[in-house]
C-alpha cells in the first residue's frame, strides 16, 4: 500500500480556495481524474469520534481512518482535508468544494435527493448531555415535549436530531441551535439550554471536555413508530460521482470483511451492537426509507 500524505487547508484560506474550485454546474471529477491528479478533497465536520482534525491538522476519527485505507486501495496517494460546519457538508458537495465527506453523516431519504452515499460504515444511537448531577432530571427526549415551559434543548444545527425534535412537536422556541460542539457545553453551563441532544458517542466525547457537564446514563432511547431510533452513517459524494461512490463501496466491503474496520470502530468507542447493525441495510434501502 502507498503511504498517504495529508494536506490541510488553513481555515482562513479554505473558503477562498474552495470558491475557486466550486464552479456551479461543473461536473464532479471522475475516479480516473482523481487518480491521475493523485489528490482527493475530503470534508470533515470536526465531530468526535466520526471525523475531525487534531491540533496538528491530522485527520482522525472512524470516517477518516477507514477512508484513508480505502483510498490507498484505490491508488489515491494524497488527501486534502477540508474542515467545515456539519450544516455545510451537503452544500459543499453540491457546489464542488470537496469530492467526498467522511463525517459519518446519517443516510436519510431527504439527503439522498441531494448527494450520493456509500453503504453504511457505522451505526449509532442517541444520547443526552446535561449539567453535572442533572438537576432538572432530564432522561428522555420526550421530556422536552412533556415539559415545554421549563426546559430547553440544544442541538447542532443541520443534524437529524434537530429534525427529530421538530417532528416530535417540541416548541421551536425551546430548541437552541449551536454550530460547533464546544458551544453546546457553553450553552448548558451558561443556562441557555438545559441539555444537549446528539448521538451517544458525541455526547460522551463532550463529557470529557468539562467537569461541569455529564452524560445522562439513565437515558431512555427515543422510539419512533415502535422502533428504537438508530442511524447509519456513510461516506457522501456529489450526485454525479457514481464511479467514485461505487469504487468506495467495493473497497469498503473488502475492508469490512478482511481489514481492520471492526478494530477501528471499537477503538473509537463503537459497541458490538453498533458494528453488527451497520450490516443491516445498504444505502439503497436507507435512501428508500428503511432503518
Rosetta blueprint (number, residue, H / E / L):
1 X L
2 X L
3 X L
4 X L
5 X E
6 X E
7 X E
8 X E
9 X L
10 X L
11 X H
12 X H
13 X H
14 X H
15 X H
16 X H
17 X H
18 X H
19 X H
20 X H
21 X H
22 X L
23 X L
24 X L
25 X L
26 X L
27 X L
28 X L
29 X L
30 X L
31 X H
32 X H
33 X H
34 X H
35 X H
36 X H
37 X H
38 X L
39 X E
40 X E
41 X E
42 X E
43 X E
44 X E
45 X L
46 X L
47 X E
48 X L
49 X L
50 X L
51 X E
52 X E
53 X E
54 X L
55 X L
56 X L
57 X L
58 X L
59 X E
60 X E
61 X L
62 X H
63 X H
64 X H
65 X H
66 X H
67 X H
68 X H
69 X H
70 X H
71 X H
72 X H
73 X H
74 X L
75 X L
76 X L
77 X L
78 X E
79 X E
80 X E
81 X E
82 X E
83 X E
84 X L
85 X L
86 X H
87 X H
88 X H
89 X H
90 X H
91 X H
92 X H
93 X H
94 X H
95 X L
96 X L
97 X L
98 X L
99 X L
100 X E
101 X E
102 X E
103 X E
104 X E
105 X E
106 X E
107 X L
108 X L
109 X H
110 X H
111 X H
112 X H
113 X L
114 X L
115 X L
116 X E
117 X E
118 X L
119 X L
120 X L
121 X L
122 X E
123 X E
124 X E
125 X L
126 X E
127 X E
128 X E
129 X E
130 X E
131 X E
132 X L
133 X L
134 X L
135 X L
136 X L
137 X L
138 X L
139 X L
140 X E
141 X L
142 X L
143 X H
144 X H
145 X H
146 X H
147 X L
148 X L
149 X L
150 X L
151 X L
152 X L
153 X E
154 X E
155 X E
156 X E
157 X L
158 X L
159 X L
160 X H
161 X H
162 X H
163 X H
164 X H
165 X H
166 X H
167 X H
168 X H
169 X L
170 X L
171 X L
172 X H
173 X H
174 X H
175 X E
176 X E
177 X E
178 X E
179 X L
180 X L
181 X H
182 X H
183 X H
184 X H
185 X H
186 X H
187 X H
188 X H
189 X H
190 X L
191 X L
192 X L
193 X L
194 X L
195 X E
196 X E
197 X E
198 X E
199 X E
200 X H
201 X H
202 X H
203 X H
204 X H
205 X H
206 X H
207 X H
208 X L
209 X L
210 X L
211 X L
212 X L
213 X E
214 X E
215 X E
216 X L
217 X L
218 X L
219 X L
220 X E
221 X L
222 X L
223 X E
224 X E
225 X L
226 X L
227 X E
228 X E
229 X L
230 X L
231 X E
232 X E
233 X E
234 X E
235 X E
236 X E
237 X E
238 X L
239 X L
240 X L
241 X L
242 X H
243 X H
244 X H
245 X H
246 X H
247 X H
248 X H
249 X H
250 X H
251 X H
252 X H
253 X H
254 X H
255 X H
256 X H
257 X H
258 X H
259 X L
260 X L
261 X H
262 X H
263 X H
264 X H
265 X H
266 X H
267 X H
268 X L
269 X L
270 X L
271 X L
272 X H
273 X H
274 X H
275 X H
276 X H
277 X H
278 X L
279 X L
280 X L
281 X L
282 X L
283 X H
284 X H
285 X H
286 X H
287 X H
288 X L
289 X L
290 X L
291 X L
